[in-house]
Amino acid sequence: MLADMTEYKSSFDLTSKSTFSSENDTFTSRSFAALLAKNNVPASHKRIADNYLIVKKVFKFQACLSRISNVEKSLLEKYDFNILEFTTMKQMYDELSLLQQWSSSNDEALSSVSDNILLIRVKELKFLEASRYASISNEIYNGYKALEQYLKEISKFQTAQSLRVLNF
């Protein structure tokens, strides 16, 4: 009876495939980052991503950076954003989409806030990578992976070939 059940078991995995995908397609979190990167990405986001990847390649975050300040944390709280350690992937993708819209806005104050929030997020990401420590070790709170993938997707230094040029 068990053999019959395993023989007729469906190979469809709801967590990794879309309803319209073929057997070879999988829909991962990388796909979300790629979709966000194909959106109208502001030039300021690209500059921040390029800076992040160059620093990561050259210094590899060996020097431990400080955590975000209380002022930066209050700015995140003002717009109802969690700190990066307590952010899920879905929250991070929603936040990145919102930051793209704000940065492309005609309102200079909103555009400036968007760039500042992204800089704070990158600072948090650098700290997490440098210290290899998160105060919460739950699989759910891995928004930092989504942020890093987004930065890789929008940077002009994302390919291995272009990073070889930076090899010192």
Secondary structure as UniProt FT lines:
FT   HELIX           2..7
FT   TURN            14..16
FT   TURN            19..20
FT   TURN            23..24
FT   HELIX           29..38
FT   HELIX           43..59
FT   TURN            60..61
FT   HELIX           70..78
FT   TURN            79..80
FT   HELIX           84..86
FT   HELIX           89..103
FT   HELIX           108..131
FT   HELIX           143..154
FT   TURN            156..157
FT   HELIX           160..165
//
